[in-house]
Amino acid sequence: MLVLSRQRDESIMIGDDVEITIVDVRGDKVRLGITAPRSIPVHRREIYDAIQREKNQAKEEAQEQPEAKAQKQSETEPQKQPEAKAQKQPETETQKQPEAKAQKQPEAKAQKQPEAKAKKQHDGK
């Protein structure tokens, strides 16, 4: 720790941006004036400690929340069986019918085309 002696209206510079000035001395109390950019927070030590405690509590709560949510979900949701996902459910008749129609349509067109060609050839002879 650096200890400096200063009298009233004398200053101390911290870096290029922070200036601490002794404004008044009354008995055992010293009043300081601090000039610093707005980007540098300046607090009394007891206020700084309170801010740090709040930050730490917020961090701890944030870490606990995902764990608590996961725990609540596992308690409220029924457990899923991995085997059920792997098994394919059988198709119903209504699900099979569109596939069957789609497969039969190209066959029907293919059958009509040779018949039309054969008919033209037969008519032409």
C-alpha positions in Angstrom: 0.0 0.0 0.0 1.3 3.4 -0.9 0.8 6.0 1.9 1.0 9.7 1.0 0.7 12.8 3.1 -1.4 15.6 1.6 -2.8 18.8 3.0 -6.0 20.6 2.1 -6.5 21.4 -1.6 -3.6 19.1 -2.6 -4.2 16.3 -5.1 -3.1 12.8 -5.9 -3.2 11.5 -9.5 -4.1 7.9 -10.3 -3.2 7.2 -13.9 -4.0 10.0 -16.4 -7.7 10.1 -15.7 -8.4 10.0 -11.9 -7.6 12.8 -9.6 -8.2 12.7 -5.8 -8.2 16.1 -4.0 -8.2 16.7 -0.2 -11.2 19.0 0.1 -11.4 19.4 3.9 -9.9 18.0 7.1 -12.0 18.3 10.4 -10.7 16.4 13.3 -10.4 12.7 12.4 -12.4 13.1 9.2 -11.1 13.8 5.7 -13.2 14.9 2.8 -12.0 13.8 -0.6 -13.0 15.1 -4.0 -12.7 12.5 -6.8 -12.5 13.4 -10.5 -12.8 10.4 -12.8 -14.4 9.5 -16.1 -18.0 8.2 -15.9 -16.8 4.8 -17.2 -14.9 4.3 -13.9 -17.2 3.5 -11.0 -16.4 5.3 -7.7 -18.0 4.0 -4.5 -17.3 4.1 -0.8 -15.9 0.8 0.4 -19.1 -0.3 2.2 -21.2 0.4 -1.0 -18.7 -1.5 -3.2 -18.9 -4.5 -0.9 -22.7 -4.5 -1.0 -22.6 -4.4 -4.8 -20.2 -7.3 -4.9 -22.4 -9.4 -2.6 -25.4 -8.8 -4.8 -23.5 -9.7 -7.9 -22.3 -13.0 -6.3 -25.9 -13.8 -5.1 -27.2 -13.2 -8.6 -24.5 -15.5 -10.1 -25.4 -18.3 -7.6 -29.1 -18.0 -8.3 -28.5 -18.0 -12.1 -26.5 -21.2 -11.7 -29.1 -22.8 -9.5 -32.1 -21.9 -11.7 -31.2 -24.2 -14.6 -30.6 -27.1 -12.2 -33.9 -26.4 -10.4 -35.8 -26.2 -13.7 -34.2 -29.5 -14.9 -35.1 -31.1 -11.6 -38.7 -29.8 -11.7 -39.1 -31.1 -15.3 -37.9 -34.5 -14.4 -40.3 -34.6 -11.5 -43.3 -33.5 -13.4 -42.7 -35.2 -16.8 -43.1 -39.0 -17.0 -39.9 -40.7 -17.9 -39.6 -41.4 -21.6 -38.6 -44.9 -22.7 -35.8 -44.9 -25.2 -37.1 -48.1 -26.8 -40.4 -46.5 -27.8 -38.5 -44.0 -30.1 -36.6 -46.8 -31.8 -39.7 -48.8 -32.7 -41.6 -47.7 -35.8 -45.3 -47.6 -35.3 -47.4 -49.8 -37.7 -49.2 -47.8 -40.4 -53.0 -47.8 -40.4 -55.0 -48.7 -43.5 -55.8 -45.1 -44.3 -52.1 -44.2 -44.2 -51.3 -47.1 -46.6 -54.0 -46.2 -49.2 -52.5 -43.0 -50.5 -49.2 -44.8 -51.1 -50.9 -47.6 -52.9 -52.8 -45.1 -55.2 -49.6 -43.2 -55.9 -47.9 -46.5 -56.9 -50.8 -47.7 -59.1 -51.2 -44.4 -61.0 -47.9 -44.6 -62.9 -48.6 -48.2 -63.7 -52.0 -47.4 -65.1 -50.5 -44.6 -67.4 -47.8 -47.0 -68.5 -50.4 -49.6 -69.4 -52.6 -47.1 -71.4 -49.7 -45.8 -73.5 -48.8 -49.2 -75.1 -52.5 -49.9 -75.7 -52.8 -46.5 -77.5 -49.7 -47.3 -79.6 -51.0 -50.8 -80.4 -54.4 -49.4 -81.3 -52.9 -46.9 -83.8 -50.7 -49.5 -85.3 -53.7 -51.9 -85.6 -55.9 -49.2 -87.2 -53.1 -48.2 -89.6 -52.7 -51.8 -91.0 
